[in-house]
Amino acid sequence: MSDYHYQGYDALVATVRLKDITSSAGNRAILHRMKNNDPALEYLYISSPDNINPDEPNQYVLREGDDLGWLGYFIGENFTLTEMYVHHVPADIGQAREMFKGFERNKTITSVDIDTNVLNEGLSAMNMPHVKSIGFDCQLERDAAHCFALGLHQCKSLKSYFGMLTVEILTVLSTLPMVKNIIAHVDEAGNNTLGREGGVALEQLLRKNKLNHLDLDARFIGDEGLEMMAAGLVHNKSLTECCLPNNNISGEGVKALAVALVDNRSIRALNLGQNNIGDEGLKALASSLTHNQGLRVLNISDNSFGDEGLEALANSLASNRKLRGLHLCNNNIGDTGLLALAVSLAQNRALRVISLSGNTAITEIGLTAMARALQSRKCKLEDLCLDRINIGDGGKVLARALSINKSLVSLSLTCGGGMVSISDDGLRALTAGLSHNCTLRELDLSENTAITAIGLSHLRQYFWAPSCALESLSIYCINFGDEGAFALVDALTRNKSLKELLFGGVRYAGITVAGWEAFSKLLCDSSSANNMYLSNHTLQTICHSWLWRDNITPWLKANGDSQSQSTAAKFKILKCISDLNMVPFFQWDLKFLPLVKSWFQTVTSSPDMKSSDEWIKLATSIRSRGRELSAIYKFVRGMPVLVVDNYKHYLMQQLRSIRAMKSKLQEEIQGLKERERRLMEV
């Protein structure tokens, strides 16, 4: 709105009735809150009658009868709004311009998200010079994309763009001076080919701007586009993350990128997954890595290369000491390539993450080489993923390595369809090795269907080991039934580290009521207070986090809400036992009474109460029912003679103390009188 136009609204704002410029009471309330700068109105949804959210209080629904000029005026005058979610744009360009004029005038809105299926010329009126972040999650037709690009051109302060991307939109982004992040969304309508023209825009973007994050998933930039982009990358010193998965890139295109990477020091993460670079492309990348000292994470999964390319990459790792993560999933890697990688890994102190999932040509020979690498003291690998590989007796192969390795934190050994699964014997060997391991936190054995309840029973050796540090175990799609549940419960009886036990499939692993009851007893054995104290107070998730069962959910939540296992135990005891039995504590005489008071105070004043409704309810119940006084009363009633005798003893001590104080005071008085007499004689 021009200043002249705004003066017209300023002159009328004192007298205008909100009822006359809105279509509903809800919209009137929103304008009233904007007018009064309600601090709770930090964001606003602009919706159509077709996508109303009844639970959203900050929602303005555009209908016939709403004056968008006044809506824009109040948006422009407001200084509490910081985020706008536009789910409907008026088709009339005049009305859209009136609304967006408020965005133009407003100085506090920094983020705008446009998500609508109705795209029209109104987008060309979008003028938001102060907005720093725009999300545009819409399926673009050519005309709508043009309108949006026209509006986007006026967003001079834009730093981050998330949404649909066409050559025209990318060209506009390349002209904006402050853009740092571009993340493209997948365009299901198929208007997603950037090609050489897109590469030209990217070249300009990389040359002129200080771009930090570029994500062009499935934009089909192709070899020509990548070559143009690489020309700009040579001059760029700001890009830190470059994601180009599923972009129809072959080895020829990667060769140009490899040249740009030789002297590049800024890119930390490069994702070329789901392309077709092959062995020749990987050789080019490997050559650049011998010189590149900036890259930390390289993802080249699903790229149709084999042992020849991996051998070249392994050789480059001998001189590269900066790469931390290497993702090689779903390629044609076999034992020869893995052997070369393992030799390099045994000498490499930098790599922390390696993923080899889906390389089905790998056999026990390659796995043995990897196991030897894990035994090297120089190996610092923390995360190893060997999913969907014919592991077979890989558990036996890895067992010794895991007993020696001191760096691995996460190990994934899931088995896909048609792969050779880890057997019960393999799991027994694996757990025997793990019983000496003190670093592993996550273990995934999902889909190893050859594992039965017998195999799960071997987990006891590992879980009972003092060195066990495992926090998450995944065993999805294994039908172990009630017997398996009993084996898991037995293994977890003395375990103090596991927080997540994740399983599912085959109707929750074939577990019946008996199995769930066993888990419930594991978490809270209510047969006695002592057994409750000895129950498991560490587990926070069993099966799925979204699967709630009445007999285990409260105890899992108690474990999760509690800051210590001791606090969780107290919660369960006080929750299950309405009145504590004091008889077993009579042998402690009166020494127990301070402990009773301290015990109840720990629960009622626990910091856990701040984050848990259950803790608040329990503390309120304790206070309202006088359970602390009840426990003390039962103790006194059970041993009245001891209490009276001790009270008499207490009174006698107090009397002796008073007499001693009296005697001391009398001596002091006598001394003062003697001093006074001497002074008088002088």
C-alpha angles and dihedrals in degrees: 000000000000118000088250091052091048091052088061091057091043090056093051102037094088093056105030115110113225088215090065095053101042137063100216145024090249092057091046089054091051092051090047091052092047091048091053094041095239105204090217090062097083094137136026135201118211105200143168125237088257096063106037117154106209092198095054113096096185098062131125112194114204113224137150107290097040113120105218091192090065091042089055091046094054091044090052093049096045121098102184099066115097103157132044127191110196110195095161132039119193113247092220107086091210092056092043090052090052091053096044091048086072090055088051094053097041114096100189103055106099102161130050125179118192114195115159139130091213107079120173146144090293088083090069088066091061106125114167109154095168099046115111101185130040127183118193112182102170136118104249128218115195096257094046091049089053092051092048091048090053090054094042090056089070095056096096097165095052115137104163130036123186119178150047117001132202130166090261094050091046090050090053091049089053089061096052109095101211104045111132105159130042118176115175122210122218111266107218091189090069098242090128109107113119100167121157094335090056089048090055091053090048091051090055091044093053094044098048107028137060095237115178106175127030121178117175102167112181097350093131095227090165130194095300093050091047091051090055091046091050089055089060093042091062088067097039121100101169109058109107103167125037120179118184106158121158095010101134092252121161134187091277093060093046091055090066091047091049091056090053091049095056094081098021114119102170107063110093100170127035121182117190096156123149096024129108108247094142126187094311093053092048091050089055092050091047090054091053092049091062086068103026113095100172106065116098104168127034122184114190099152119148095022105126098241126137143190095312094059094041092052089056090049092048091053091052091054088066089073099029113085099167106064110105105171130039122182114192103159126154100010132120098269116150137177094288094057093042090050090056091048092048092052090052092044092055088063099035118096096179107062114094104164130042125171119190099162120151098019092130095179090072113104137179089286093063092041090054090055090051090049090055090052090053089057092059115104089219091060109098098175112152104174123039123176118192099162123157095013125130091257098158105157090005088126089069092046093051097040098087092042091054092049089057104032115100101182110053113108102166129033125179120191103162118159123222129205113300094012123124107258130220107259131214089265090050091051091048091054091044094052091046089058093042091053086077094045120101103176109055112107103167130040125177118193097158122153094016089134095179089072112099136176088281091060093047090054088066089066087078091077091054098040093048093049113110090227095056110125099164113140102173131037121180119195102160121167095019113126099213097149127195093321089058090047090053090050091051092048091051091049092049096047094095099022117119101178113053114099102165129044105179124189140137144140127093087059094309098322094305094288117158131195090283092059094048090048089055090054090048092053090048090058097041122007099192095186089101141352090250093054090048089053090051093049124107111282098171107066113096102168131038122179104338126355087229095051107093121192121183095223097054108019097079092052094046089051091048090053091049095046095047121089093211139022090243092057091049090052092052091049092054094046094050091042094054102034114059095189124022118230109234098188096093089056098054090095089066091062114204093333087089097061096075088048091054091053093046092047094055092043091054091057099041094046098036116138086229088076090072093067104031131067090199091059091050092050092049094048091048090050092051092051097043095047095043092231092161092055090043092057092048091046092052090051093050092045092050095051107026096152092053091048093048092045091048091046090050088049089050091051092049090052090051091048092050090049092051092049091050091051090049091051091049092050092050090053091050091049091050090051092051091050091051091051091049091052092053092050090052092052090055 
